[in-house]
Amino acid sequence: MKGSKYQVLNNNYRIKRIGFLFFLLSVFAFSILITGCAKTYTRTALPQNLEDQVRVAGFEDVKGLRAWGDKPNKEFNETAILSVKKESQSSTQIGDEVYFLAISGGGADGAYGVGLLNGWSEAGTRPEFKLVTGISTGALIATFAFLGSDYDQQLKESYTGSSDEDIYTKKSILTAYWRDSLFGVEPLKNLIAQNITQEVLQAVAREYEKGRFLLVGTTQLDAQRLVIWNMGAIAASGKPGALDLFRSVLLASASMPSIFPPVFIPVSVNGQTYEEMHVDGGTFTEVMLYNEALSPMLKNVDDVKKIVGDNETFEKFLKRKRVLYVIKNDQKEPEWSDVQDRIAPIAGRAIGTLIKSHYDGDIYRIYVLSERDEISFNLASIPEGTNIKTTNGMFDTVYMQKLYNLAFEKAKNGYPWSNYPPGFQPVEEGQE
């Protein structure tokens, strides 16, 4: 009797166990089925030996469209030199000062940069920038910073009225292993499309023809290299795919690897089309100042003298003051957080720490270039001790509104720009 009872219990256990195993196998099979249905497309990856030969498909004849961030580019340099001629022809005179702006990455913290720009407009002292660069969230801001204060309200609405639902969609955990990202990015694509219209593209093209530059950085992940995109050249190309490419570059620059899907950009060489994989520019650098775009705007450039023509204009060009503003959408100092002893919080905190240290290296590099080229350096970042916490997802509307308001008030009353990178204390005259 006891043996029988034990046998029944044992059989019941086996049945439940087998049933559970069948359940797991069913889930596994269903996941594969979903993945197979959802991801039937395989890209034609670019071979390594062609990375320096390709042109963007449909834009093969557009010069100075893009460049690697780690090496000189002849076409890009020629385009930058030509911009000086365009500038002298589009205005009655070369001004006494020329301004550059670099906007960093930072996700939701980009609300700080937007508030600063809008408060700067409110103060009536925001200049027109000869060159604007953007990475990640800074890329999304850069177009409107480039176009000027007429777009302040549009920027404000994007960064104080958005939430997680406006940026990404969640995907099933069952297919996470086979996907290219944790989240979908259709809402962000739609947001970019709503903001970057044909009219905006035409406005960028007009400013580009006046000799102004808008640059955005993405990371070509296969090559592990930064790509600098000349957004004005895209806008002014007149190509049928210009608007789509412009939007794709912005999306790629803001696509955090594994969090958001990569953006595949078609390129061609010798009649064959391939696809490059582009992700967040912040993977490579959090803020950039591309030397090839800047060099023609510096002193003692013989090529510039030849193209400008008259000596009087060239002398004014040489004497004008060069001023750089860097907006770092992050806190200047370390931020304390009680980290839970779990995989996700530890990994997230570690990555955040890596990015913060990455930031400092980028800022110091730009500072050194500025010192070398006699450019006045000005840095803004979220003030130390700012006690604003995000509690509702990656893009917390309340958090972004508070950051925006903080920066707006500071800039409206005259922003306290720092002339040095974080932690740097120059030696004063007379000190050893």
C-alpha positions, 0 to 999 in steps of 0.5 A: 500500500505504501509502495503504491501510494509512493508510486502514485505520488512519484508518477504525479511528480513525473507528470508535472515535471514532464508537463513543465518541460513541455511548457518550457520547450513550447515557449522556446519553440514559440520564441524561435518561431517569433524570431524567425518570422520577425527577423528574416532580413540579413544585411550585406555587411561591408568588407573591411578592405573597402571601408575607405573606398565607399560612398553613401549610396545615392550621394556618390557625387556629393563632396565633403559629405562625411569623413572619418573622425580619426584621419584628415579628409581632403574633400572635407577640408576643401569644403571647409575652406570654401565655406570661408568664401561663402561666408565672405560673400553672404555678408557685408563684412567678416565679423570681429568674432566667430563662434563654435558650439559643441553639444554632448550626449546625455539622453534625458539630460539633454533637457539641460542643454535645451534650457541653456540655449533657450535661456540664452536666447531670452537674455538676447546674447546668444550668437549665431554659430559658424560651426555646430556639432552634436553627438547622441542627444546633442545631435537631436538638439544641434539642428535647431541650435544651428538654425537659431532661436526661431526653433526654441519652442520646438526644442522645448516641447521635445525635451519637456513634453516627452516621456519613455512612450515617446522615445521607445517601445518595449519588446517581449523578453522571450525573444531578447536573445535573438534581437538587436536591441532591448527596445524598439525605436519607432516612437523616436523615429516618428519624433525625428520625422515630425521635427525634421521636415522638408522645410527644416532641411531647406533651412539647413541648406540655406545656412550651409550655403552661407558658409556655416557648418552643422556636423553630427557624429555616429559610430561605424560599429564594424570599423570601430570608428567615428564618422563625421557627417556634414549635415549641411552637405546632405541638406544642400545636395538636392538628392531625392533621399536627402531628408531620409539620410538626414533623419537616419544620421540623427537616429543613428547618433542617438541609438544607444547600442543594445538599448536601441537598434542600430541604423543601417546606412547603404553605401556603394563601391564599384557598383556594389551596395553594402550596409554599414552599421551605425550606432550612438556617436557617444560610443566613440566620443561624448562631445566632438570638435572636428579639426578638419572642419575647424582648420580653415577658420584658424590663423595663417591658412594660405589656402584661405587667403587664395580663396577669399581674394582681397587682402582687407577681408583676409586681414579681418578674417585673421584678426577675429576672435574665435570662441568655443562653447561646449555644452556638457549634458552631464554633471561636472562632479561624481554623483552619489547613488545607492547601488543595489547588489544586482546584475542590472543596477551594477552594470548600469552604474558601471557603464554610467561611470565609464561614460562620465570618465569618457566625458572628461577625456573628451573635454580635456582633448577639446581644451588642448586643441582650443589652447593650441589654436587660440580659441576661447574655451567655455564649458557648461555642465549640470552644476555640482550638487544639483539634487534632481533625480529621475524616478520614472524611466529613462525619459522622466518628463518631470525630471527633464522639466526641472533640468530645463528650468534650472538651465533656462534661469541660469542662462537668462541671467548670464550663464557662468561659463567655465574657462577650464575642463573639470578639475583643472586649475591653471598655474597663475603667473608668478606661481611655480 
